[in-house]
């Protein structure tokens, strides 16, 4: 690998490794697994960075690789589980302790509801609603058509609302 690609890789790693780790933590729910998969993701990125053609944003390309690494992990017999709330940090401008508790409870209910959904619904909700990828970027990451992303997002939101209702939650307060 040329020095140009090594320098480029180092910049990519420094800028995006935490974001890739956060995505993998959402998917796996385990800090150690997410760390290992992040390492594996960046090993693949290092080997293939010369193939990045700029058709998508670099982060979209990285998340697609991370997703493939996670799927490989799943196929090796380990089940992906949605992340647990104790690893979720709430970011805002100096919230009061009451706000933190209320927001934490709502977030916990939301993640428990998402965790109960099938994996394709979990993935599309993570990418579209939590990581806020565009429809086009989500399609690139998942290898789906844009229409499939739209339909699956709609179905996943409906399934999430149904799941929250089944649990007796007041949907409007959570979503």
N, C-alpha and C positions, 0 to 999 in steps of 0.2 A: 504494500500500500504506500502511495506517495505521501510526502510530508504534507502536501495540501489537504489530502483526505484525513490525515491524522489530526491536523490542527482543526479542521472543520468538525470532525467527530468530537474532539474535546469540547468545543464550544457548544455543540448540540447536547452533549452529556450534561455539561454544567447548567445549561438553561432549562432542560426538560426532564432530567432524571426524577426530580421530586414530583412533577406532574404525572409522569408515567407511573411512579410508585403509588400515588394517590388513586389513580384509575384502577390499578391492580389490587389495591387494598379494598376498594369498593367491591370488586368482583370476588375476591377470595375470602375476605373477612379475617385473614390471619397475617399479622405483621411479618412473621418470618417467611411465609410463603410468598407474600408480595415482594419482600426484599430479594428472595431468590429469583423470582420471575422477572424482576426489574433487571437484575444482573444478566440473566439469560437474554432478555430483550435487547440490552445494549451490546451484548456479544454479537447478536444477529445484525444489529444496526452497524456495528464496526465492520463486519464482514461484507455488508451490502450497501454501505453509504454511497459508494460510487454509482449505485443504480438509482439513487433518488433523482427524479427527473423534474421536480418542481411542478408537476401537474396538480398537486394538492399542497396544502400547508404542511410544513415539516411535522407539526404536532399530530396532524391527522394521520400521516404516514407512520409515525412512531406508535400511535395507539393501535393502528391496524396490526403492526408487528406484535405489540404487547398482547393484543387479543388472540393472535395466533399462538403465541407462547402459552397463554392461559388455556386455550383449547387443547394444545398438546399435553399440558399438565393434566387436564381433565381426562383425556383419552388414556393416559397412563394409569387410570383407575382411581384418581382422586377427584372427589366431587367438589365443584365450585359452590361456595355458599356466599350469599350476600353479606356484606360487611356488618359487624356488630356495632351498636351505637357507642359503646364505651371508647371507641377509637375516633369518634366524630367530634370535631371541635367546632364550636359555634363562634362565628366571627361577626362582630358588630361593634358599634361605637359605644363602649362603656355601658353595656346593659346592666340593669339592676339585677340583683339575685332572683327576684320574682320573675323577671323577663327570661332569665336564663333557664329557670325551672320550667316555665310554661313552654318556651320554645323547645327545650330539650324533650319534654313529654310529647309534644306534637311531632317532632322529628323522629322520636323513637317509634311512635305509632305508625308514621309514614313508612319507615324502614322495615318494620315488622310486616306491614301490609305488602310491600314490594317483595320481601323475602319469600312470601307465600306464593308468589307468581311463578310461572314457568320461566326457564332461563332466557328464552328469546325476549320475553316481556321485560325481564330484569335488565338485560343488556340495552334494549332500546330506551328504557326509562333512564338508565344511568347516563347514556350518551346524550340523549335529547333534553331531558329535564334537569339532570343534575350537573353534568359537564357542559351542557348548553351548546353542543355541536349542532351545526345546521343540518337540514335534511340531506343535502348533498354530501357533507362530510360523514354523516352517519352511514349513508349508503356505501361510501368508499370503504369505511372501516369494516362494516359487516359483510360487504360483498353482495349487497342487495340492490334492487332497483329503488329509485326514489319513491315510487308509488308504494312499494312494499314497506318502506320505512314509515310513510304516512299512515298506511292502513294498520300496521302493527302498533305504531304509537297510539293510534286511536283505540284499538282493541285493548292495549295494555292499560291505558288510562281507565277504560270502562271496567276492565277486570280489577284494577286497583280500587276503584270506587266501590265495586261490588264486594270486594274483600273487606274493605274498611267498614262498609255497612253491615256485613255479616258479623263483624267483630263488635258491632254496636257503637261505632264511632260516628261523630258528627262530621261528615265529610267536608263541609264548607270551612270548618275551623282548621282542618289539617292541610287540605290541598289548596 
